[in-house]
């Protein structure tokens, strides 16, 4: 399933226009992204938790050349699935 399929599914359930359904989907993704940018966690009951994790700077090896490369510190998004989601997927 991709974003277009998700918009189509929202359109089927809510009715209205596809443009309105796309706005709903975009608003959800934008809200989650905005909260993660601020460093907040986003918890969706029965689905999971979106978190931001800080990665420290480190040195890694380039597998092609074997040379050591410095990897800068960064923040990355993480998703922790809820127990209900894990059980539903089994």
C-alpha angles and dihedrals in degrees: 000000000000134000093276091053090049091051090050092051092049089048091053092051101039101031116206118103130325088242090059091047090051090050089054092051092045091049091054093050093043092050092050091046093048093051092049091049088056090051095251124138119237114214121191111188112238092009111060149260127287110208139175118231128191117227117205122229113268145165120252134182122243102232093209099051102017090230119142114247127194112232112201124228114268144163121244134188118246132191124208112193118222122241090250092055092047091051093047092053095049 
